[in-house]
Amino acid sequence: MTISIEKATPNDAELLHKLQIKAFLPLLEKYQDHQTNPACEPTDKTLERINSSSRGFYKIKKDDHLVGAIVIKHSSPSSIWIGPIFVDPDFQNQKIAQKVMILIENLFPHIKKFELATLSQETGNIHLYQKLGYKLTNRKEKVNDLLDLVFFEKIKH
């Protein structure tokens, strides 16, 4: 199994948007976070992320098959915000996200701090990020009565 990432283009927007909905819809149904869930975003938001000069929108491929995407944003010259990241539910639990996170970190060796947020209720995500060396920060945001976001960072020396 070969996992790779490549920059998305505007031609990828519609397909990536559909994949994003497929990946985030189960969480939307579970947590009812209609204001923040990426499944509720319009295709234009995907296109905006792809075209942004301060962001990188990368397709995730498994053996040349599109299985997800990851978005990064340069929050400073030495810091990157990661998210959203999503993998097609048909391809989850295959360590794809773990490999992609490593690919992103290696793609930006000059970056000293990587930051992201995830749902506090999704313990699998928390375990993944901790396994990769990300540390929980003190920041936590309540989204609704069912859902909180927790924030992570990884400092590279």
C-alpha positions as CSV (number, residue, x, y, z in Angstrom):
1,M,0.0,0.0,0.0
2,T,1.4,3.3,-1.1
3,I,0.0,6.5,0.5
4,S,0.8,9.8,-1.3
5,I,-0.3,13.4,-1.3
6,E,-0.5,15.8,-4.1
7,K,-1.8,19.4,-4.5
8,A,-5.4,19.6,-5.4
9,T,-6.5,21.7,-8.4
10,P,-9.8,23.5,-9.1
11,N,-10.8,20.5,-11.2
12,D,-10.7,18.3,-8.1
13,A,-13.1,20.6,-6.1
14,E,-16.4,18.8,-6.8
15,L,-15.0,15.3,-6.2
16,L,-13.2,16.3,-3.0
17,H,-16.3,18.1,-1.8
18,K,-18.4,14.9,-2.2
19,L,-15.7,12.9,-0.4
20,Q,-15.7,15.5,2.4
21,I,-19.4,15.2,2.8
22,K,-19.2,11.4,2.9
23,A,-16.4,11.5,5.5
24,F,-18.0,14.0,7.8
25,L,-21.7,13.1,7.5
26,P,-21.6,10.4,10.2
27,L,-20.2,13.0,12.7
28,L,-22.8,15.5,11.6
29,E,-25.6,13.0,12.3
30,K,-24.0,12.1,15.7
31,Y,-23.2,15.6,17.0
32,Q,-25.6,17.9,15.1
33,D,-22.9,20.5,14.6
34,H,-24.5,22.1,11.6
35,Q,-22.6,25.4,12.0
36,T,-19.1,23.9,12.1
37,N,-19.2,20.5,10.4
38,P,-17.4,20.3,7.0
39,A,-20.2,18.2,5.6
40,C,-22.3,21.4,5.7
41,E,-19.8,23.5,3.7
42,P,-20.7,24.4,0.1
43,T,-18.5,23.4,-2.9
44,D,-17.3,27.0,-3.1
45,K,-15.5,26.6,0.3
46,T,-13.6,23.7,-1.1
47,L,-12.7,25.7,-4.2
48,E,-11.7,28.6,-2.0
49,R,-9.3,26.4,0.0
50,I,-7.8,25.0,-3.1
51,N,-7.2,28.5,-4.6
52,S,-5.9,30.1,-1.4
53,S,-2.3,31.3,-1.5
54,S,-2.0,30.8,2.3
55,R,-3.3,27.3,2.3
56,G,-2.3,23.9,0.8
57,F,-5.1,21.6,-0.1
58,Y,-3.7,18.1,-0.7
59,K,-5.4,15.1,-2.1
60,I,-4.7,11.8,-0.3
61,K,-4.1,8.8,-2.6
62,K,-3.8,5.1,-1.8
63,D,-2.2,3.3,-4.7
64,D,-3.4,6.1,-7.1
65,H,-7.0,6.0,-5.7
66,L,-8.3,9.2,-4.2
67,V,-9.3,8.4,-0.6
68,G,-9.3,11.8,1.2
69,A,-7.7,15.2,1.6
70,I,-5.8,17.4,4.1
71,V,-5.7,21.1,4.3
72,I,-2.9,23.1,5.8
73,K,-2.7,26.8,6.5
74,H,0.5,28.8,7.3
75,S,-0.5,30.6,10.4
76,S,3.0,32.1,10.7
77,P,6.4,31.6,8.8
78,S,7.2,28.8,11.3
79,S,3.7,27.5,12.1
80,I,1.1,25.4,10.3
81,W,-2.6,24.8,11.1
82,I,-3.7,21.4,10.0
83,G,-7.4,20.8,9.1
84,P,-9.6,19.6,8.0
85,I,-8.2,16.2,7.3
86,F,-10.6,13.5,6.0
87,V,-10.5,9.9,4.7
88,D,-13.2,8.1,2.9
89,P,-15.1,5.9,5.4
90,D,-14.5,2.9,3.1
91,F,-10.7,3.4,3.7
92,Q,-10.6,4.4,7.4
93,N,-8.7,2.3,10.0
94,Q,-5.9,1.6,7.6
95,K,-3.4,4.0,9.1
96,I,-3.8,6.4,6.2
97,A,-4.3,9.5,8.3
98,Q,-1.2,8.6,10.3
99,K,0.9,8.3,7.2
100,V,-0.4,11.5,5.8
101,M,0.4,13.4,8.9
102,I,4.0,12.2,8.7
103,L,4.1,13.1,5.0
104,I,2.9,16.7,5.8
105,E,5.4,17.1,8.6
106,N,8.2,15.9,6.2
107,L,7.0,18.2,3.4
108,F,7.6,21.2,5.7
109,P,10.9,20.5,7.5
110,H,11.4,24.2,8.3
111,I,8.1,24.4,10.2
112,K,8.6,24.3,14.0
113,K,5.0,24.1,15.2
114,F,2.0,22.1,13.9
115,E,-1.4,22.8,15.3
116,L,-4.8,21.2,14.9
117,A,-8.2,20.6,16.6
118,T,-10.4,17.6,16.9
119,L,-13.5,16.5,18.6
120,S,-13.0,15.6,22.3
121,Q,-15.6,12.9,22.0
122,E,-13.6,11.1,19.2
123,T,-11.1,9.2,21.2
124,G,-9.6,7.5,18.2
125,N,-8.6,10.8,16.7
126,I,-7.1,11.9,20.1
127,H,-5.1,8.6,20.3
128,L,-3.8,9.1,16.7
129,Y,-2.5,12.6,17.3
130,Q,-0.9,11.7,20.7
131,K,0.8,8.7,19.1
132,L,2.3,11.1,16.5
133,G,3.7,13.3,19.3
134,Y,1.0,16.0,19.4
135,K,0.3,17.4,22.9
136,L,-3.0,18.6,24.2
137,T,-3.1,22.3,24.9
138,N,-5.2,24.0,27.5
139,R,-7.6,25.3,24.9
140,K,-11.0,23.8,24.6
141,E,-14.1,25.1,22.8
142,K,-17.7,24.0,23.3
143,V,-19.5,23.7,19.9
144,N,-22.9,22.5,21.3
145,D,-24.3,20.3,24.1
146,L,-22.9,17.2,22.4
147,L,-19.6,18.4,21.2
148,D,-16.3,20.0,22.3
149,L,-13.2,20.8,20.3
150,V,-9.8,20.1,21.9
151,F,-6.6,21.6,20.5
152,F,-3.2,20.0,19.9
153,E,0.3,21.2,19.0
154,K,3.5,19.6,18.1
155,I,6.8,21.5,18.5
156,K,9.7,20.3,16.5
157,H,13.2,21.2,17.6
